[in-house]
Amino acid sequence: MNTMATPCHTAPALTLDRVSFTHRGQRLLGEISLRLAGPGKTLVMGPNGAGKSLLLRLCHGLLQPTAGRVHWTTPAPHRPPRQAMVFQRPVLLRRSALANLTYALATIGTPFSQRRRRAWDALERFGLTTIAQRPARVLSGGEQQRLALARAWLLEPQVLFLDEPTSALDPAAIKAVEDAVNEFNHQGIRIVMTSHDLHQARRLADNVVFLSGGQLIEHTPAERFFASPDTRQAQAFIQGELIW
């Protein structure tokens, strides 16, 4: 993948103020208060069912909290941050890889005359030019994730949410996705990413948000989290023990 040339963005600050989420009478996420500021990479970790994906959807605005508030502080007051989200299984249209990108550009009002050129530039940057005319839904898992990342790049986000983007990918595809994540971050884009892979988190994270049972257990710099976590739950998780 070629190095991106997108201008640096000023990352907005995200604040969760006593956010909780309840579904059918069951509280899935407890009162979470959290602040993420600056262009770093936050890895959201925890055992299965901890609420990682749910937290991302609340932050991104796909779901509304049952209680509490999700608030953005942006450099331009009263303007919401530009966001993008890449899912564990990319949501792709029934059309070619190239057409998926030109459609994304159309949704943000890019002039028709510019769409194809910009889409080809994105395909080149993410090493996808050879599959430009192939149906997006028949691409390999790694190609689909890189296409989803190329689409996100075209949206010029200030914040990029990634929900287990390398799950079930082979090592080469994982490296390609991780390289892309680092390039996004080098452009000043705030990364918030869920992962169950401790090795990946050690490679990528600047700080770690650790959830268990729908509760925020720790939010700490990555080096400290992996060397000396503050809580018994985090210690058990790092050691590969089951957490109940």
FENGIGI-V122576 format. One record per pair of residues at least 6 apart in sequence whose ideal C-beta (glycine too) atoms are under 8 Angstrom apart, sorted by the first residue. I is the first residue (numbers start at 1). J is the second residue. If there is no record, write none. Layout:
<<I J> <I J>>
This chain:
<<1 125> <1 126> <1 127> <1 146> <1 176> <1 179> <1 180> <1 183> <2 124> <2 125> <2 127> <3 183> <4 125> <4 153> <4 183> <4 184> <4 186> <4 187> <6 153> <6 156> <6 187> <7 187> <8 187> <8 188> <9 39> <9 82> <9 156> <9 157> <9 158> <9 187> <9 188> <9 189> <10 75> <10 158> <10 188> <11 37> <11 38> <11 39> <11 158> <11 159> <11 188> <11 189> <11 190> <12 72> <12 73> <12 74> <12 75> <12 81> <12 158> <12 159> <12 190> <13 35> <13 36> <13 37> <13 38> <13 72> <13 73> <14 34> <14 35> <14 36> <14 37> <14 59> <14 70> <14 71> <14 72> <14 159> <14 190> <14 192> <15 34> <15 35> <15 36> <15 69> <15 70> <15 71> <15 72> <15 73> <16 32> <16 33> <16 34> <16 35> <16 58> <16 59> <16 68> <16 69> <16 70> <16 71> <17 33> <17 68> <17 69> <17 70> <17 71> <18 31> <18 32> <18 33> <18 67> <18 68> <18 69> <19 29> <19 31> <19 32> <19 33> <19 34> <19 58> <19 65> <19 67> <19 68> <19 69> <19 70> <20 27> <20 29> <20 30> <20 31> <20 32> <20 65> <20 66> <20 67> <20 68> <21 27> <21 28> <21 29> <21 51> <21 54> <21 58> <21 63> <21 65> <21 66> <22 28> <22 66> <22 67> <27 214> <28 51> <28 54> <28 214> <29 51> <29 54> <29 55> <29 58> <29 214> <30 213> <30 214> <30 215> <30 216> <31 67> <31 68> <32 55> <32 68> <32 215> <32 216> <33 216> <34 209> <34 216> <34 219> <36 42> <36 190> <36 192> <37 73> <38 190> <39 185> <39 188> <39 189> <39 190> <40 185> <40 190> <40 191> <40 206> <40 207> <41 181> <41 185> <41 191> <41 193> <41 204> <41 205> <41 206> <41 207> <42 190> <42 191> <42 192> <42 193> <42 205> <42 206> <42 207> <42 208> <42 209> <43 193> <43 194> <43 195> <43 200> <43 201> <43 204> <43 205> <43 207> <43 208> <43 209> <43 222> <44 52> <44 55> <44 56> <44 192> <44 193> <44 194> <44 195> <44 208> <44 209> <44 211> <45 52> <45 194> <45 195> <45 196> <45 198> <45 201> <45 208> <45 209> <45 210> <45 211> <45 237> <46 52> <46 210> <46 211> <46 212> <46 217> <46 237> <47 212> <47 237> <47 242> <47 243> <48 196> <49 213> <50 211> <50 212> <50 213> <50 214> <51 211> <51 213> <51 214> <52 163> <52 194> <52 211> <53 88> <53 163> <53 164> <53 194> <54 63> <55 194> <55 209> <55 211> <56 85> <56 161> <56 163> <56 192> <56 194> <57 63> <58 64> <58 65> <58 70> <59 70> <59 161> <59 192> <60 83> <60 85> <60 161> <61 70> <61 83> <62 85> <72 80> <72 81> <74 80> <74 81> <74 158> <81 157> <81 158> <81 159> <82 155> <82 156> <82 157> <82 158> <82 159> <83 157> <83 158> <83 159> <83 160> <83 161> <84 151> <84 152> <84 155> <84 157> <84 159> <84 160> <84 161> <85 152> <85 160> <85 161> <85 162> <85 163> <86 145> <86 148> <86 149> <86 152> <86 160> <86 161> <86 162> <86 163> <86 165> <87 148> <87 163> <87 165> <88 163> <88 164> <88 165> <88 167> <90 144> <90 145> <90 147> <90 148> <91 148> <92 100> <92 136> <92 137> <92 144> <92 147> <92 148> <93 99> <93 100> <93 103> <93 136> <94 135> <94 136> <94 137> <95 103> <95 135> <95 136> <96 132> <96 133> <96 134> <96 135> <96 136> <97 123> <97 128> <97 131> <97 132> <97 133> <97 134> <97 135> <97 136> <97 139> <97 143> <97 147> <98 116> <98 119> <98 120> <98 123> <98 132> <98 133> <99 136> <100 136> <100 147> <100 151> <101 115> <101 118> <101 119> <101 122> <101 123> <101 147> <101 150> <101 151> <101 154> <102 115> <102 116> <102 119> <104 151> <104 154> <104 155> <105 114> <105 115> <105 118> <105 119> <105 154> <106 112> <106 115> <108 155> <110 118> <118 154> <119 154> <120 129> <120 132> <122 150> <122 151> <122 153> <122 154> <123 129> <123 132> <123 150> <125 150> <125 153> <126 146> <126 147> <126 149> <126 150> <126 153> <126 180> <127 146> <127 176> <128 143> <128 146> <128 147> <128 150> <131 139> <131 143> <136 144> <136 147> <137 144> <139 147> <140 173> <141 168> <141 169> <141 173> <142 169> <142 170> <142 172> <142 173> <142 174> <142 176> <142 177> <145 165> <145 166> <145 169> <145 173> <145 177> <146 173> <146 176> <146 177> <146 180> <148 165> <149 165> <149 177> <149 180> <149 184> <152 160> <152 184> <153 184> <157 189> <158 189> <158 190> <159 189> <159 190> <159 192> <160 181> <160 184> <160 189> <160 190> <160 191> <160 192> <161 192> <161 193> <162 181> <162 191> <162 192> <162 193> <162 194> <163 193> <163 194> <164 194> <164 195> <164 196> <165 177> <165 181> <165 193> <166 173> <166 174> <166 177> <166 178> <166 195> <166 197> <166 200> <167 196> <169 177> <174 200> <178 200> <178 203> <178 204> <181 191> <181 193> <181 204> <182 204> <184 191> <185 191> <191 204> <193 204> <195 201> <195 204> <198 226> <198 238> <201 208> <201 222> <201 226> <202 222> <202 226> <205 222> <205 225> <206 221> <206 222> <207 219> <207 220> <207 221> <207 222> <207 225> <208 218> <208 219> <208 220> <208 221> <208 222> <208 225> <208 226> <209 216> <209 218> <209 219> <210 216> <210 217> <210 218> <210 219> <210 220> <210 225> <210 229> <210 231> <210 233> <210 234> <210 237> <211 217> <212 233> <212 237> <212 243> <217 231> <217 233> <217 234> <218 225> <218 229> <218 230> <218 231> <218 234> <220 229> <220 230> <225 234> <226 238> <229 235> <229 237> <229 238> <233 243> <236 242> <236 243> <237 243>>
